[in-house]
Amino acid sequence: MRIKITLSTDKSGIIDFNYQHQIQGLIYSFLSSSDPDYSSWLHEQGFVYDKDKRFKLFVFSGITFNAPIKINCSNSSNGSSGLNGLNRLNGFFFEASPINPFTLSFQIASPVHQFIQHLIEGIFKEGREIKLGRQALQVYRVETLPDPLGRTGLNRSNSSSSSIGLSGLNGLIALNGLNSLLMKPLESPIFVKKPMPEGERDIYLFPGDENHEELLNQNLIHKYTTLYGKPYKGEPLKFDFRFEQFEHLKRLEPLERLERFNLLERFKRFKSFKVFKNGKITGEIKGTLQPFTVSGSEELIRVGLDCGFGQNNSMGCGYVEVVRKTV
């Protein structure tokens, strides 16, 4: 199930660039308000695949800002746009007032009913005012989102044809034929880390690197086994991250661009992501926000949509939206 949470404020403010750990903390706070034991168990242990691998089996998106924002950097001229001392802080600056409140939203997905139940109960027990980092906000709306694959999933008939279009990309055509979906990360980079011997530097893989697709599939299969308690017996998914397939997007008008970013820059863009533990930066990981097409087993695709593609899902990585599907 997918939940969308919309937050609002009537005062100008700023959201930190690295807000993912703050959203993660907010989610655990909601869970704790409903059931402290469940929140603690999920945070400290989670669902065990084997002794060295555990999953939280939830994923959340990046933030969608529902009004113009400005990038505040202390070492750039854009910083002068801030108000009331906010110009000295780095982050996404926004303006708001009682007659023109500012709203932002993010989405959460999980196939675990208990998680969703505690999340929703906790949101309403927590009260309407919360904090995201230093920014005070109110819970404005909580809503469930439609199943991205539809109530009955993908239509497997070769004789029928259907499609859905989201995010202003109605003109796109998914590739690879039957059961092919075009997806994009919702400000939620996909991370794939190559297994390395203990003590050696982490190596992150990107589309086109050897083993990138294999490790994406391996991660999904491990989640499937953990979630359903049985081995996955189907074929692996086929991913296509090739940039050439999106070349025609250069013709799109500005209003059709993804979240105010130039499409060509965005497809090439990799994201560096700081890792926090106990309020301190403990490392940095690197992933990609590049859209992709995927085809194959519906049940394995659904695991990716519900639990996240790639690694570090409970840190806000690997949440993707279906842009279009063709069958």
C-alpha angles and dihedrals in degrees: 000000000000125000126192118205119195119197127192143188136183094209128077113252149141137258117210118248090234098049098142095094088049092055089046089053090048091053092052089047090055090048092048092052088058100037120355092192093054092047092050093046093050093047097046102033118002126171113339120224094169135332093282100036128062133166133206091202096217133095135187135201132235121263123284111207111212096202136033117297133189127220110241114202120166090217096048135073090242089074091077090073094075124103134219094012094313089117088076091061128079118232146069107323122204137176124226142162138180090266094042109034121187121233134192132176143197134186134229128198134189136153090212111100093199091056093051092046094051091043094056094041090049094050091059094040091050092063130236099287121071137158129239102194105308094338118102113215139166128229101248102173141358118195139166116237128221119266103269090221095045128253093288097034125231119349107240097195116114090206097061130067131197138156142186128206127203139170097028094297098111092135095061122106120211115231137222097052123241117049092357119153130191110215138179131194111248096229084304112118121217114236126198117179123192113231108252133183114266112278096023123115117269116254118206119204127216134195109297095026118122112267093011094119093037092055092045089056094043091054092050092048091052090051090048091053091047094047099044101027093232136087121267110245101181133093122280119258123262115231127194118194095160110146093210092070090066097048092108090063088080086082094062119113118244093258089058094055120113111266096325094303122121104253098226092049091047095051090054093042121113120193127223111212125196118220117220129198123177089350095305131106107249101172149329131251131191130219143154135256093198118137116238143181123237132188136179138060113027092209092055092044088052091054088056093048094046100038104022136258117267125358138319093038095155087057092060101271130132101019106146137180126218105241096181140344131198127190 
